[in-house]
Amino acid sequence: MAEHRTMQRGALLDAARSLLSEGGTEALTFPALAERTGLARSSVYEYFRSRAAVVEELCAVDFPVWAAEVEAAMGRAQTPEGKVEAYVRRQLELVGDRRHRAVVAISASELDAGAREKIRAAHGGLIAMIVEALGELGQDRPRLTAMLLQGIVDAAVRRIELGAAEEPDAIAEAAVAMVLRGVRG
């Protein structure tokens, strides 16, 4: 029975990812989750008490996977500058990934304080990875620099998501160039 519940929960999370990446947070409703999974709406409530609970669980499941991919890319880099570049590039490469699209949709949405705190903590882990490399590059305020650098990444993500006039590669190149020029001082 427990295995069946785990499968149902997984199916609900997968449906939530699809709904978020297709239509943003407005698309994530319990009727839509029920329809996607073939469960009764009342059954959806047995797994999650609210949309915020679905979002919290998605963040708990997906964000670490996504962060691990960024961390792995940074780990393959030989220099602090290479780590910074990998940090930017890997995040932008993941834009098309459904897990990432769901996390981006979530980050932008109205959530309760608990869910926001979990997202902040997960983002904090991502930021911590880059702070070290920035310190090695001689940044005297590596944490502030990391936050501003992430702002450039977030802007590039939104630009790619919008299907802007530029190709995603051109957006990535511009973001990397801007970040590297900035962190070199």
N, C-alpha and C positions, 0 to 999 in steps of 0.2 A: 504493500500500500504506500509506504514511504517513497519507494522508487517511482511509483505512478505520480505522486504529488510533485516530486522533483521534476519529472518530465513535463507536467502541466505548467509548473512555475517557469521552466525554461521556455516553453512554447509561448507563454504570456509575455515574457521578457523579449523574445524574438519578435513577436507581433508589435510590442511597444517600440522596439528599434525601428521597425519598418514604418510604423505610423509617424514617428517623430521625424525620420529622414524624408518621408514623403510630404508631410504637411505641417511640420513643426508641432509645437506644444498643443495648439488648438485641436489637432487631429487625434491626440491621445485622450480618448474617452473610454469609459467602461463599456458602453454599447459597442464601440468599434473593436475593443479588445475581445469582447465576447464573440462578435461576428467573425473576426479573424481566426480565432482558435476553436470555434464551434462549441464553446462552453456557454452555459446559461449565464446571464448577467449576475445572478445571485452567486454563482460559483466564483466569478472573478473577485467578488468581495470576500470570499473565504481566503484568498491568497493575499490580497492587498486591501487595506482599509481606505486608501485614497490614491489619487493620481500622484501626489507627492511621494507616497510610499513606493509606487512603481519606479518613479524617477530616482529615489534614493537607492533602491536596489540596483537599478541600471548603472548608476555611478559607481556603486561598490563593486560591481562585477566588471564593468567595461573600462573604467578609467585606469585601473592598475595594469590592464593588458596593454592599453594604449601607451601609458607612461613607460612600461617595460620596453616597448618597441623604440621609443625615443632614447631611453637609457642605453639600450643595446647599440644603437647607431652611434651614440656618443662614445661608448666604450671601444668602438673600432677605430676611433680617431686617435692620432698619435700626438697631436699638439692641442693646447688650450683653444687656439683659433679654430682648429679642425673640429673640436667638440662643440664650439658655439655654432659653427656652420651646420654640423650634423643635427643639432638641436632644432634649428630653424627648418632645415630641409625635410627632416623626417616628419615633423608636425604637418608641414604643407603637403607632403606625399600622402598622408593619411586622410586628407580631406574627403576623398571619394569613399572612404570606408564607412559602412553603415554605422558601426559602433561610434566612430568619431562624429558622424553627422548627428547621431542621437545626443551625444555629449554636448555638442555645440548648441543644438536646439534647447537642451536642458539649461545650459549655462545662461542663456538669454531669457529664460522664462521666469515667471513669478512662482517662487517656491517658498515653502515654510522655512523657518529659521534653521531647523535641524538639517534639512536637505541642503540648504545653502552652506551651512557649516561643513558638511561632508565634502561638498564640491570644493570649497575653499581649501580644506585640508589636502585633498587630492592635488589641486593646483599647486599648493605649497610644496608638495613633493617634487613636482615637475620643476618649479622655480629653484628649489634647493640644488638640483642637479647642475644647474647652469651657474649658480652663485660661485661655486668652487672654481670653475673654469675662468670666470671673470676675475676672481681674486688672483689666480695664477697669471692673468694677463696684466696685472698691476692696477686694476680698477680700485680706487680708494673707497668707493661706495658700491660694492658688488651687488648688494641686495636691491638697492634702488635701480641700478643699471639693469638687473635681471627683470624687474617689474616693467620697466620701459621697453626692454627688448621683447618681452612677451606681448606688450601692446602692439608692437610692429607685427609680430606673428599673428595675433588675433585679427588685426586689420587685413593682413594678407589672406587669412582664412576666409573672412567675410567677402573679400573681393573675388576669390575663387568661387565661393558658394553662390555668389550673385550671377555667375556666368558673365563676368565683366568682359569688356571689349578685348582685353589682353588674354593671351593664352596662359594657363596655369604656370607653365615653365617660366614665362617672362615675369610673372608676378613673383615667383619664387626667387628668380635671379635678382630682381630689384630688392626684395626683402633681405636676401643674404648680403648683397653689396652694401645696403644701408646699415645693417647691423654690424658687419665687419668694420666698415669705416668708423662707425660710432664707437665700437669697443676698443679700437686701436688708439682712439683719442686724437 
